[in-house]
Amino acid sequence: MRYHVIHIKTDFPKEWQRDVFDQQMAELGVDTIDGEDYYIPSALWTENADEIERLCTQTDGVTLLNAEACPDENWNSAWEAEHSMQELPLGIRIVPHCAFGAGHHETTSMIIYTLVASHLSNKNVLDHGTGTGVLAIFAKRLGAAHVIAVDIDEKSVTNARENAALNGEIIDVRLGDSVPHGAYDLILANIHRNILLAAMPAYAANLTPNGELWLSGFYESDCPALTDAAEQEGLHLKDMQANGEWRMLRFLKN
């Protein structure tokens, strides 16, 4: 796959502003960030160049310097060479092959620590937007009876399957962008706010009575919209957790 690199100069007053900008760039196709260099498949650069330039122009603290085609090389191999296996609690090991969820990001770690403190024996779990499969693997290691992990990206699905095998856990990893029909005692979703809002009706419809929905991947300013959407579907806020600028919400279906 051919790539373009977008060279950007940034001066953000607060770190969370960089996180927001990086997330917006990811939505436009950027899949690797190295300092102030943003790497995007050339086809997506051609498709989204105007929107990326507009975003950079309209974002305080961002100056777009230039974009150029990268030499043709195996970018996956280069990325993986710089991202070694991650050792996590419970002996879980994760190799992040260009997928999100090595286990140390604030949004991921909040869910992991909450999982470790929970009782998952015999529960059916869905991990929506699984990335590396890390949350699904923790759920299975902690006693879940059946775990389904879904991601829209083929590379993430492959990565999640490899990590499940690496950890000796049997997980049903699927390619898709929708919530699989089922009866889940727990749904985990560590993804962008807009995706969570769109999926809220499906989350509620597929939760068992007294089932829980755990959401992360967003900021405090996103919590009111997510809470309102959940309440409209009969899900009631159980608690909110914070790690830096990031938030995690837990909802209960009565």
Secondary structure, DSSP 4 states (H G I P E B T S, - for coil): --EEEEEEEE--SSHHHHHHHHHHHHHTT--EEETTEEEEEHHHHHHHHHHHHHHHHHSTTEEEEEEEEPPP--HHHHHHHTS-PEE-GGG-EE--SS-S--S-SHHHHHHHHHHHTS--TT-EEEEES-TTSHHHHHHHHTT-SEEEEEES-HHHHHHHHHHHHHTT---EEEE-SSPPSS-EEEEEEES-HHHHHHHHHHHHHHEEEEEEEEEEEEEGGGHHHHHHHHHHTTEEEEEEEEETTEEEEEEEE-
